Amino acid sequence: MKKKILFFIPSIEEGGVEKNLYLISDYFIKKKLSVEVITCNFDKKRFFNKKIKIIGSKSNFLVNKSRLIKNIICIFYLFVNLLKNNKNTLVFSFQANSAAALISKLTFTRIISRSNSSPSGWTGGFLKRLIYRLSLTLSNNIIVNSKEFKRELTEINIKSNLIYNLNSQKKIKKKLKFFENYKGLKILNIGRLTSQKDQITLIKSLNILRLKKIDFRCCIIGRGVLMKNLKKEILKYKLKKKAILLGYKKEAENYIHTSNLFVLTSRYEGLPNVLIEAQKYNVPIISTNCPTGPKEILLNGKLGDLFEVGDYKKLADKIISFYKKKTKLRKKSLLAKNYFFRFDPNLNSLKYKKLIDKT
């Protein structure tokens, strides 16, 4: 009987997690595996290989609902699906790992959990820590995407498998009107507008640039719960003509080439795809040294500059330094192409296939 891989991802959004899902699932189809996906985002079907079966609600009503609602609905679909037939089935969880792991155990099904963000984001309370640990201890195998991430789990006696993010080699370039024909410093940030991504640190640093009379424009691409708050901060610091919240852009990676500096301000990550994408387009990078991923992608500062989480003054200093003398950081960005093989989609997809065979 043909092996079946059942991906569990209740809410398909627009980040690096989803890009990895599309590439991995497509690779499995090419390797003659049966692939199904449980999700509440049937609208994302077009991004998957046509041979992949999408399980879950087809209603557009659920597309923009909260993750919690989507999780509950998809947990039901997972339970019913595994009760009907779990022979030669392996669950591959990308979200709500603890619930997926519990359902898999109850139905005697093996499961691989892919953990996407550093434990640092889950240690805010006893219940969060308990849920996080449950999702890992109930899984047959765990995948993490950075060495630092793997070390953090080792410290709490949990074994994991390191597989770097997959990144397509394809480059597509689209115009960004805000930067078009502008000759000054063009700063770009891409990410959900949430406390994790911490764009407030970027906006505070931009205020210092304004006061220092630096010639710049900054574009933040993304949507999220902090949109209104960030708009208020932009107005407070008199940055209306200098900074723009562009909202959601389909395949935002395609706009990276329009900038001449990419800034990441996250409080924690797994292995941020946007940094890998910035490297692909040879754009200089300044990033927080957050757990986990940036330091690893940037080889501890060899391929880009790092600053401590929340330190907007240091960020401003680094941007000003780049503005005055671009040579050093540009050399780092050009050097990155020599290490881009780490994120080769075929190399890392093969690692996924070997782990599946083992599990």
Secondary structure as GFF3:
##gff-version 3
##sequence-region A 1 359
A	DSSP	beta_strand	4	8	.	.	.	ID=ss1
A	DSSP	alpha_helix	16	30	.	.	.	ID=ss2
A	DSSP	beta_strand	34	38	.	.	.	ID=ss3
A	DSSP	three_ten_helix	42	47	.	.	.	ID=ss4
A	DSSP	beta_strand	53	55	.	.	.	ID=ss5
A	DSSP	three_ten_helix	60	62	.	.	.	ID=ss6
A	DSSP	alpha_helix	67	84	.	.	.	ID=ss7
A	DSSP	beta_strand	89	93	.	.	.	ID=ss8
A	DSSP	alpha_helix	97	106	.	.	.	ID=ss9
A	DSSP	beta_strand	110	114	.	.	.	ID=ss10
A	DSSP	three_ten_helix	119	122	.	.	.	ID=ss11
A	DSSP	alpha_helix	126	137	.	.	.	ID=ss12
A	DSSP	beta_strand	141	144	.	.	.	ID=ss13
A	DSSP	alpha_helix	147	155	.	.	.	ID=ss14
A	DSSP	beta_strand	161	162	.	.	.	ID=ss15
A	DSSP	beta_strand	185	190	.	.	.	ID=ss16
A	DSSP	alpha_helix	199	211	.	.	.	ID=ss17
A	DSSP	beta_strand	216	221	.	.	.	ID=ss18
A	DSSP	alpha_helix	227	236	.	.	.	ID=ss19
A	DSSP	beta_strand	243	247	.	.	.	ID=ss20
A	DSSP	three_ten_helix	252	258	.	.	.	ID=ss21
A	DSSP	beta_strand	261	264	.	.	.	ID=ss22
A	DSSP	alpha_helix	273	280	.	.	.	ID=ss23
A	DSSP	beta_strand	285	288	.	.	.	ID=ss24
A	DSSP	alpha_helix	294	297	.	.	.	ID=ss25
A	DSSP	three_ten_helix	299	301	.	.	.	ID=ss26
A	DSSP	beta_strand	305	307	.	.	.	ID=ss27
A	DSSP	alpha_helix	312	324	.	.	.	ID=ss28
A	DSSP	alpha_helix	327	335	.	.	.	ID=ss29
A	DSSP	three_ten_helix	336	343	.	.	.	ID=ss30
A	DSSP	alpha_helix	345	358	.	.	.	ID=ss31
###
